[in-house]
């Protein structure tokens, strides 16, 4: 705690937001005066927080009480002194501290997404391997509206006009929102978020922020904090920022592409590359692991019914798990690079995914592939996103199908735990049931007076 105490005192912090990530990636916790925070050295939260849905509901009682104590007891949240971030938008000097979840005996809570990622990283640690990742976060800026039935619209920029058409990689279109992005960069720098390039993506007012490569846990924390930071910067400028996977009809979806490689901790060399600079057998096995196990763990990368609207043939989003060099039509792209920087870009996860769980799932799939010595398919030349049919590496078509596969996954239960598998699937099934109750505008438009 000495490092954390010094941080708080040096910056004259008066309030501390004690947070954990729930299954969705929502920050849940408590706000405490700094003196109370230092006195208690953590916080307690009800176990039920980790089985809460995005709508604030809870899973069915049978599952709820099979996973949690009947008395709805608290678990212990311990601050991680390496996950402390200033909140530049607050009036009071406030810090956000990410916590880890333990039971009263000091055992990690299996339902905690951050613990899930730490569990996967421990598998690599035991092998003397160190995974390295670099996330890319896509998002839309939209005008503010309180009518959920209205389609989202791009916000008014500096020119006084909303963006029209597709402006891929346009500097001028990105500059329309310069005041917002200046605040975003300033706030990210103050928080120590290692963001790199800003890119205008295909959709109107759709952007991408790239993070520099580094430690998976640190970067998951940074993405977790970044989402909130961007939303706050957007609200300051009277617009909204959304990480929905498919927020706008007939426009590209938003992804969280994850570049990943693995370093031998003893030598510091990339295990994806042989001594002569060629691709290693471990590299190929990692790809094979992604191909085989992503379908079983897909809800960790595409967690919402809306997530599956992004996977459309002929679009910039993948529809299968083919792989190829410099091929963006594949779910698994191998960027051109030097031998030491050889890496795999997993293009499957949506921007709506819980960053801890999506990163954990991707790393786990590759890990299993390596330890089992799996062999990948032949790399693809040319387009691979035109059709779903007759492809052995196609993705599940719906969240319902994907959840069924995850529920039956022996790999998920073995490596992430039966309690986590049951709990996550139950949360997403409860959300899916809630989704099914809503009558959409499409139904009103085409069925109301026609059937």
Residue pairs with C-beta under 8 A, 6 or more apart in sequence:
1 38
1 41
1 79
1 81
3 81
3 82
4 79
4 81
4 84
4 97
5 38
7 13
7 81
7 84
7 95
8 16
8 34
8 37
8 38
8 95
11 86
11 93
11 95
12 93
13 34
13 93
13 94
13 95
14 33
14 34
14 92
14 93
14 94
15 31
15 32
15 33
15 34
15 90
15 92
15 93
15 94
15 95
16 31
16 32
16 33
16 34
16 37
16 94
16 95
16 96
16 97
17 27
17 29
17 30
17 31
17 87
17 94
17 95
17 96
17 97
18 29
18 30
18 31
18 32
18 37
18 42
18 43
18 77
18 79
18 97
18 99
19 27
19 28
19 29
19 96
19 97
19 98
19 99
20 27
20 28
20 29
20 45
20 49
20 77
20 98
20 99
20 100
20 101
20 112
20 114
21 27
21 28
21 98
21 112
21 113
21 114
21 224
21 354
21 356
22 28
22 49
22 50
22 52
22 113
23 50
23 51
23 52
23 53
23 111
23 113
23 303
23 354
23 357
23 423
23 424
23 427
23 428
24 53
24 54
24 303
24 354
24 427
25 113
25 224
25 227
25 353
25 354
25 355
25 356
26 54
27 96
27 224
27 228
28 45
28 49
28 52
29 43
29 45
29 77
29 99
30 43
30 45
32 40
32 43
37 97
41 78
41 79
42 76
42 77
42 78
42 79
42 99
43 77
43 99
44 74
44 75
44 76
44 77
45 74
45 75
45 77
45 101
46 72
46 73
46 74
46 75
47 68
47 69
47 72
47 73
47 74
47 75
47 109
47 111
48 58
48 64
48 68
48 72
50 101
50 109
50 111
50 112
50 423
51 58
51 59
51 63
51 64
51 67
51 68
51 111
51 423
51 426
51 427
52 58
52 427
53 59
53 427
53 430
53 431
53 434
54 304
54 431
55 431
55 434
57 430
57 434
58 64
58 430
59 423
59 426
59 427
59 429
59 430
60 426
60 430
63 422
63 423
63 426
64 426
66 422
67 111
67 419
67 422
67 423
73 104
75 101
75 102
75 103
75 104
75 109
76 101
76 102
76 103
76 104
77 99
77 100
77 101
77 102
78 99
78 100
78 102
79 97
79 98
79 99
80 97
80 98
80 99
80 100
82 218
83 97
83 98
83 221
84 95
84 96
84 97
84 98
85 95
85 96
85 97
85 98
85 191
85 192
85 193
85 225
86 94
86 95
86 96
86 190
86 191
87 94
87 95
87 96
88 186
88 187
88 190
88 191
89 187
89 232
89 233
89 236
96 225
98 114
98 221
98 224
100 108
100 112
100 114
100 115
100 118
101 108
101 109
101 111
101 112
101 114
101 115
102 108
102 109
103 109
108 115
108 118
108 119
109 115
110 116
110 416
110 417
110 419
110 420
110 423
111 419
111 420
111 423
111 424
113 354
113 356
113 357
113 360
114 217
114 220
114 356
116 356
116 357
116 360
116 416
116 420
117 216
117 217
117 220
117 356
117 357
117 359
117 360
118 217
119 360
119 415
119 416
119 417
120 360
120 363
120 364
120 367
120 415
120 416
121 131
121 216
121 217
121 363
123 364
123 367
123 415
124 130
124 131
124 262
124 363
124 367
127 371
128 264
128 265
128 266
129 262
129 263
129 264
129 265
129 271
130 262
130 263
130 264
130 265
131 216
131 260
131 261
131 262
131 263
131 363
132 213
132 214
132 215
132 216
132 260
132 261
132 262
132 263
132 343
133 213
133 214
133 216
133 219
133 258
133 259
133 260
133 359
133 363
134 210
134 211
134 212
134 213
134 214
134 219
134 258
134 259
134 260
134 343
135 210
135 211
135 219
135 223
135 256
135 257
135 258
135 259
135 355
135 359
136 208
136 209
136 210
136 211
136 255
136 256
136 257
136 258
136 259
137 208
137 209
137 210
137 211
137 223
137 226
137 227
137 243
137 256
137 351
138 201
138 206
138 207
138 208
138 253
138 254
138 255
138 256
138 351
139 206
139 207
139 208
139 209
139 230
139 241
139 242
139 243
139 254
139 351
140 152
140 154
140 203
140 205
140 206
140 207
140 241
140 242
140 244
140 247
140 248
140 254
141 154
141 155
141 177
141 180
141 205
141 206
141 207
141 234
141 239
141 240
141 241
142 152
142 153
142 154
142 155
142 205
142 239
142 240
142 241
142 242
142 247
143 152
143 153
143 154
143 155
143 156
143 162
143 239
143 240
144 155
144 238
144 239
144 240
145 152
145 153
149 441
151 248
151 249
152 242
152 247
152 248
153 162
154 162
154 163
154 204
154 205
155 162
155 177
155 205
155 238
155 239
155 240
156 162
157 163
157 173
157 176
157 177
158 175
158 176
158 177
158 178
158 179
159 176
162 204
162 205
163 173
163 176
163 204
163 205
164 204
165 204
166 202
166 203
166 204
167 173
167 200
167 204
168 200
168 201
168 202
169 199
169 200
170 200
171 200
173 200
174 181
174 198
174 199
174 200
174 207
177 205
177 237
177 239
179 237
180 233
180 234
180 236
180 237
180 239
181 198
181 233
183 233
183 236
183 237
184 229
184 230
184 233
185 195
187 229
187 232
187 233
188 195
188 226
188 229
191 225
191 229
193 211
193 222
193 225
193 226
193 229
194 211
194 212
194 214
194 219
194 222
195 209
195 210
195 211
195 212
195 226
196 209
196 210
196 211
196 212
197 208
197 209
197 210
198 207
198 208
198 209
199 207
199 208
199 209
199 210
200 206
200 207
200 208
201 207
201 208
201 252
201 254
202 251
202 252
202 316
203 248
203 251
203 252
204 248
204 251
206 251
206 252
206 254
209 226
209 230
211 219
211 222
211 223
211 226
213 259
216 359
216 363
219 359
220 355
220 356
220 359
223 256
223 355
224 355
224 356
227 243
227 355
230 241
231 240
231 241
233 241
234 240
234 241
242 254
243 254
243 351
243 352
244 254
244 306
244 351
244 352
245 253
245 254
245 255
245 302
245 304
245 306
245 307
245 309
245 310
245 350
245 351
245 352
246 253
246 254
246 306
246 307
246 309
246 310
247 254
252 315
252 316
252 317
253 309
253 310
253 315
253 316
253 317
253 350
254 310
254 350
254 351
254 352
255 310
255 317
255 347
255 349
255 350
255 351
256 349
256 350
256 351
256 353
256 355
256 358
257 345
257 346
257 347
257 349
258 345
258 346
258 349
258 358
258 359
258 362
259 335
259 343
259 344
259 345
259 346
260 343
260 344
260 345
260 346
260 362
260 363
260 366
261 270
261 272
261 341
261 342
261 343
261 344
262 270
262 271
262 272
262 282
262 286
262 366
263 269
263 270
263 271
264 270
264 271
269 340
270 339
270 340
270 341
270 342
271 280
271 282
271 283
272 279
272 280
272 282
272 283
272 286
272 342
272 343
272 344
273 279
273 280
273 283
273 339
273 340
273 342
274 280
277 339
278 339
279 342
281 373
282 370
283 342
283 344
284 375
284 376
285 369
285 370
285 372
285 373
285 374
285 375
285 376
286 344
286 366
286 369
286 370
287 323
287 332
287 344
287 366
287 369
287 376
288 369
288 374
288 375
288 376
288 377
289 365
289 366
289 367
289 368
289 369
289 370
289 372
289 374
290 321
290 323
290 332
290 344
290 346
290 362
290 365
290 366
290 369
291 321
291 323
291 332
291 369
291 376
291 377
291 393
292 365
292 368
292 369
292 374
293 364
293 365
293 368
293 369
293 409
293 411
294 301
294 321
294 331
294 346
294 348
294 361
294 362
294 365
294 395
295 321
295 395
295 396
295 402
295 405
296 405
296 406
296 408
296 409
296 411
296 412
297 361
297 364
297 365
297 406
297 409
297 411
297 412
298 348
298 395
298 396
298 402
298 405
298 406
299 399
299 402
299 403
299 406
299 424
299 425
299 428
300 353
300 354
300 357
300 358
300 360
300 361
300 406
300 424
301 346
301 348
301 349
301 350
301 353
301 357
301 358
301 361
301 362
302 308
302 310
302 311
302 348
302 349
302 350
302 352
302 353
302 399
302 402
303 350
303 352
303 353
303 354
303 357
303 399
303 428
304 350
304 352
304 399
304 428
304 431
305 398
305 399
305 431
305 432
305 435
306 352
307 350
307 352
307 353
307 399
308 396
308 397
308 398
308 399
308 402
310 317
310 350
311 317
311 318
311 319
311 395
311 397
312 319
313 319
313 385
313 386
313 387
313 388
314 385
314 386
315 385
316 328
317 347
317 385
318 329
318 330
318 331
318 347
318 348
318 385
318 395
319 331
319 385
319 387
319 388
319 394
319 395
320 330
320 331
320 384
320 385
320 388
320 391
320 393
320 394
320 395
321 331
321 332
321 348
321 393
321 394
321 395
322 330
322 331
322 332
322 377
322 379
322 380
322 384
322 391
322 393
323 330
323 331
323 332
323 333
323 334
323 344
323 376
323 377
323 379
323 380
324 330
324 332
324 333
324 334
324 379
324 380
324 381
324 384
325 333
325 334
325 336
325 379
326 333
326 334
326 335
326 336
327 333
327 334
327 379
327 380
327 381
327 382
327 384
328 347
329 380
329 382
329 383
329 384
329 385
330 347
330 380
330 384
330 385
331 346
331 347
331 348
331 393
331 395
332 344
332 345
332 346
332 347
333 344
333 345
333 347
334 342
334 343
334 344
334 345
334 379
335 343
335 345
337 343
344 366
346 362
348 395
349 358
349 362
357 424
360 416
364 411
364 415
364 416
368 374
368 411
368 415
377 392
377 393
388 394
388 395
388 397
395 402
396 402
396 405
399 428
399 432
400 432
403 425
403 428
403 429
403 432
406 412
406 421
406 424
406 425
407 421
407 422
407 425
409 421
412 420
412 421
413 421
